[in-house]
Amino acid sequence: MTAPISILCGECHAAIAETYSHPINIVPEKVRIPKDLPLSFEGLLTCSTCHNIHSSSVTPMGTPSLFLRRIASGRSFCIICHIEQRLSHKTTVTEAHMQSRFIEIESSRTIDPMSADCVSCHDGSYATSVSIQAGLWLHNKDFIRFDKGSHPIGIDHEMARTREKRKTDLKPLSMVDPRIKFFGGKIGCGTCHDPYSPDRGQLVMSNEGSRLCLECHLVDQ
């Protein structure tokens, strides 16, 4: 190898790094890794743990193999390692590289497709079809103490930052940690949450000391 496998894969699959995907270059914990899903020499889970680029591009049934190391896909492949995991995003998300079931067909849509996927379960009824609107979406009561546990989605960050009589001062997007994603400049569920994150609440980064919040919000010292 001329470079670490994740770098070599990323040369062609750079778009994957911009999505929400199963973490790589980590030491797997609390899972069972069978021998035919190899770790790196350092014991890390890499792209080649699940994929074998030298295998066939199709399965014996003629379907795309995605170069996976077993003839399985979706949740069937995930439970090879996550066999005893309790119900969570790790067992309910059906893809290692998340692609929304919703397709954005008009620019006036109020929230992004990933948020639509989140809302389809987190609307309080676990419905698959819900009214998709911008506005306040509730978290648990302790999530944002000063805002009664809610945060807006579908709101343009720059417009909110420069709006007169705004409730909070915000940093320009250029100053925000790149792990915090925006969708066409708008805030979505995926701005703060990553379904594959090991952190509490599936946050894109730790919120210890309100660190995540303070990446966007300016407060008086």
C-alpha positions in Angstrom: 0.0 0.0 0.0 1.3 3.5 -0.9 -1.0 5.1 1.8 -3.5 4.1 4.5 -6.5 2.4 2.9 -8.9 5.1 4.0 -6.9 7.7 2.1 -6.6 5.5 -1.0 -10.4 4.9 -1.0 -11.1 8.5 -0.4 -9.2 9.5 -3.6 -12.2 8.3 -5.6 -14.9 8.2 -2.9 -14.4 11.7 -1.5 -18.2 12.2 -1.5 -18.6 9.5 1.2 -16.5 11.6 3.6 -19.1 14.3 3.3 -22.0 12.1 4.2 -22.8 10.2 7.4 -21.1 6.9 7.4 -19.9 4.1 9.7 -16.8 5.3 11.4 -13.4 4.0 10.2 -9.9 3.9 11.6 -11.3 3.0 15.0 -10.8 0.1 17.4 -14.1 -1.8 17.4 -15.7 -2.3 20.8 -18.7 -4.2 22.0 -19.1 -6.0 18.7 -18.1 -9.4 17.3 -15.7 -9.1 14.3 -15.5 -12.5 12.4 -12.2 -13.4 10.9 -13.4 -12.9 7.3 -13.9 -9.2 8.0 -10.2 -8.3 8.7 -9.0 -5.4 10.7 -5.8 -3.5 9.9 -2.4 -4.6 11.3 -3.1 -2.0 14.1 -6.4 -3.6 14.9 -8.4 -0.8 13.4 -11.7 -1.1 11.4 -11.1 0.3 7.9 -12.9 0.4 4.6 -11.4 -3.0 3.7 -12.9 -4.6 6.8 -16.3 -4.7 4.9 -15.2 -4.3 1.3 -12.8 -6.3 -0.9 -12.0 -4.3 -4.0 -10.7 -7.5 -5.7 -14.0 -9.3 -5.5 -16.7 -9.4 -8.1 -18.9 -6.4 -8.6 -22.0 -8.6 -8.7 -23.3 -11.4 -6.5 -24.1 -14.9 -7.7 -27.7 -13.7 -8.0 -26.6 -10.9 -10.4 -27.2 -8.1 -8.0 -24.6 -5.4 -7.2 -22.2 -6.8 -4.6 -20.9 -3.4 -3.5 -17.7 -5.4 -3.1 -18.9 -6.5 0.3 -17.0 -9.5 1.8 -20.2 -11.5 2.3 -23.3 -12.0 0.2 -25.5 -9.8 2.3 -26.6 -6.2 2.4 -28.3 -3.6 4.5 -29.2 -4.7 8.0 -28.3 -8.4 7.2 -24.7 -7.3 6.7 -24.7 -5.0 9.8 -25.8 -7.7 12.2 -22.8 -9.8 11.3 -20.9 -7.7 13.8 -23.8 -5.9 15.7 -25.5 -9.2 16.5 -26.3 -8.5 20.1 -26.7 -4.7 20.0 -29.7 -3.2 21.7 -32.2 -1.3 19.5 -30.5 1.9 18.5 -29.4 3.7 15.3 -26.8 1.1 14.9 -29.4 -1.6 14.4 -32.2 0.5 12.7 -30.1 2.4 10.1 -30.0 0.0 7.2 -26.9 1.4 5.4 -23.3 2.0 6.4 -23.3 5.1 4.1 -26.5 6.9 4.8 -28.5 7.9 1.8 -31.9 9.5 2.4 -35.0 7.8 1.3 -36.4 11.2 0.5 -35.4 13.1 -2.7 -35.4 16.8 -2.9 -37.4 17.8 -6.0 -37.9 21.5 -5.3 -35.7 24.1 -3.8 -38.5 25.6 -1.7 -38.6 22.5 0.5 -38.4 23.6 4.1 -36.1 20.9 5.5 -33.4 18.8 3.9 -34.0 15.1 2.9 -31.9 13.8 5.8 -34.0 15.7 8.3 -37.1 14.3 6.6 -35.7 10.8 7.3 -35.1 11.7 10.9 -38.5 13.2 11.4 -40.2 10.1 9.8 -39.4 8.3 13.0 -38.9 11.1 15.5 -42.2 12.8 15.0 -43.6 11.1 18.1 -45.6 8.4 16.3 -42.9 6.5 14.4 -44.7 7.3 11.2 -43.2 6.8 7.7 -45.1 9.8 6.3 -45.3 13.0 8.1 -45.8 16.7 7.5 -42.4 18.1 6.7 -42.0 21.7 7.9 -39.4 24.0 9.3 -39.8 25.0 12.8 -39.0 23.9 16.4 -38.4 20.2 17.0 -38.3 19.1 20.6 -35.4 17.3 22.3 -35.4 15.9 25.8 -36.0 18.5 28.5 -32.4 18.8 29.5 -30.9 19.1 26.0 -31.0 22.9 25.7 -31.8 24.3 29.1 -32.2 27.9 27.9 -34.6 27.0 25.1 -36.9 24.5 26.8 -35.4 21.6 24.9 -36.0 22.7 21.3 -34.0 23.9 18.4 -35.1 25.1 14.9 -34.4 23.2 11.7 -35.0 24.4 8.2 -33.6 27.8 9.1 -31.0 29.5 7.0 -28.0 30.1 9.3 -26.7 33.2 7.6 -30.2 34.8 7.5 -30.7 34.0 11.2 -27.2 35.4 12.0 -27.9 38.8 10.3 -31.5 39.2 11.2 -32.6 42.2 13.2 -34.0 41.5 16.7 -32.4 38.0 16.6 -32.6 36.0 19.8 -29.0 34.8 19.7 -25.7 35.9 18.1 -24.2 33.3 15.7 -20.8 32.8 14.2 -20.3 33.0 10.4 -20.3 29.6 8.8 -16.6 30.0 8.0 -15.8 29.9 11.7 -17.9 26.8 12.5 -16.2 23.4 12.9 -16.6 21.5 9.6 -18.0 18.5 11.5 -21.1 20.6 11.8 -22.9 20.3 8.5 -25.4 22.6 6.9 -27.7 21.8 4.0 -27.9 24.5 1.5 -26.9 26.8 4.3 -29.8 25.6 6.4 -29.9 23.9 9.8 -31.0 20.3 9.8 -31.1 17.3 12.1 -27.7 16.3 10.6 -26.2 19.6 11.6 -25.8 18.4 15.2 -26.5 14.7 14.9 -24.7 11.8 13.2 -26.6 8.5 13.4 -23.3 6.6 13.5 -21.7 8.8 16.2 -20.6 7.0 19.4 -21.2 10.1 21.5 -24.3 10.5 23.7 -27.2 11.7 21.7 -25.4 10.7 18.4 -23.9 14.2 18.4 -21.3 15.1 15.7 -18.9 16.1 18.5 -19.0 16.2 22.3 -21.1 18.8 23.9 -19.2 18.8 27.1 -19.1 22.3 28.4 -21.6 23.3 25.7 -18.8 22.9 23.2 -21.1 21.9 20.3 -23.6 24.7 21.0 -20.8 27.2 21.2 -19.4 26.3 17.8 -22.4 28.3 16.4 -23.6 30.4 19.2 -21.7 33.4 20.6 -22.2 34.2 24.3 -21.0 37.0 26.4 -18.0 36.1 28.5 
